[in-house]
């Protein structure tokens, strides 16, 4: 329970929200879908800035080069959107695997990234798609690779009065395939292992490889060594198996009472293998 | 804090604690169809429609619904004049023990509002957040599909 909470702010624009956050004298936090905030036992938060009603933060748009998603867009809107192509399909799949309809109506595209729990589903998808995040501090904005935000923890990365306003995902042309998979006890339960991958093939060789995992780790990570191993090689079953082995080798596995570390490590390797197989098969089409 | 909301079409001006959860505010205001199950957003017994979207009211802070419109199962119909969905749940024996019904009905209503011709897969998808401990999962799907047909035919019902 948020014991000390006394104040709600309802900004109508991003600028207003940033101003309220920047000028706040009390300990203030951003509220979007509220699913994590409501369950948080934080007795220091005194005020919340509710950005979920800011219209300019809720949209799913796409053109020939990129997809743009407003930070306060409920993930249900991504799941039910008519996005297509490699990036669009992957985002829809990942969004659809989040909890249930009731949760997807609350959880937002930006909140799933900024609250950044181990079991958050979208960050791994954002990472393999080389997504960028538009952060706004009133009018001024900066566009940064999503990995920067994740690696330095979103809360620390954002300045006072700065919010994530948009997630931008590039569109990939022919020769690229992607895959997203999640293992959990039930489809509604927290993820135990999340695996996302993207492969771009040119002239029979892997030109670009992306592999990201979450849930089994404390935060989403890119498996850069495995990516390097795959790059510039001809895809084969042996190569995929080797990359999967490499990806789980040095993994720092988060404890979870739902399943042992040994079990999850073994399953993770299999999931990575299948994920790469799927991405490669789709890229070849 | 003051909370202005419309619940089932009626305006309310409530005095609530800023850290109160919507489920408690609704139950205190007399809307007892809103059930408390898991209290962590997993089971859907507390589902209500907020501005047209079904959500778990146990993980919505009351302050988040300022000036919103809320629909609970009470707003669907009553024993004398039940909503088509409510009648269909009864006719199909989808009621079971009843505890998950208000939430399931809200999810079903939200589905039919958006998609009047749902497939079985659509219904399963829409009700995926409403757990039924009696495991009455088949009959409620039949009930929702049947309701959709009745509404399609324009058979006289309520609402």
Contacts between the chains, C-beta under 8 A, distances in Angstrom:
chain1	res1	chain2	res2	distance
A	1	B	19	5.8
A	2	B	19	4.7
A	2	B	61	7.7
A	3	B	19	6.7
A	5	B	18	4.8
A	5	B	19	4.4
A	5	B	61	7.9
A	6	B	1	7.8
A	6	B	18	5.3
A	7	B	1	7.9
A	7	B	18	6.8
A	8	B	1	7.0
A	8	B	18	6.6
A	8	B	63	3.9
A	8	B	64	7.9
A	8	B	66	6.8
A	10	B	66	6.2
A	31	B	61	7.5
A	31	B	64	7.0
A	34	B	59	6.8
A	34	B	60	6.0
A	34	B	61	5.7
A	34	B	64	5.4
A	35	B	41	6.0
A	35	B	59	5.3
A	37	B	61	7.0
A	38	B	21	6.8
A	38	B	41	7.8
A	38	B	58	7.9
A	38	B	59	4.1
A	38	B	60	6.6
A	38	B	61	5.6
A	39	B	40	6.1
A	39	B	41	7.3
A	39	B	59	6.1
A	48	B	61	7.5
A	48	B	63	6.9
A	50	B	63	7.1
A	50	B	64	6.1
A	50	B	66	7.9
A	52	B	64	7.0
A	74	B	53	7.1
A	76	B	53	7.6
A	99	B	41	7.6
A	99	B	129	7.1
A	100	B	44	6.8
A	100	B	128	4.6
A	100	B	129	2.8
A	100	B	130	7.9
A	101	B	54	6.7
A	101	B	107	6.5
A	101	B	110	8.0
A	101	B	125	6.7
A	101	B	126	5.6
A	101	B	127	7.6
A	101	B	128	5.6
A	101	B	129	5.1
A	102	B	41	7.4
A	102	B	44	5.4
A	102	B	47	5.4
A	102	B	54	5.6
A	102	B	55	5.6
A	102	B	56	4.9
A	102	B	107	6.9
A	102	B	129	3.5
A	102	B	130	7.5
A	103	B	41	6.0
A	103	B	56	6.8
A	103	B	129	6.4
A	105	B	53	4.3
A	105	B	54	6.1
A	105	B	55	5.1
A	106	B	41	7.9
A	106	B	55	5.0
A	106	B	56	7.2
A	106	B	59	7.2
A	106	B	60	7.1
A	187	B	128	6.8
A	188	B	42	6.4
A	188	B	128	6.8
A	188	B	129	6.8
A	188	B	131	7.9
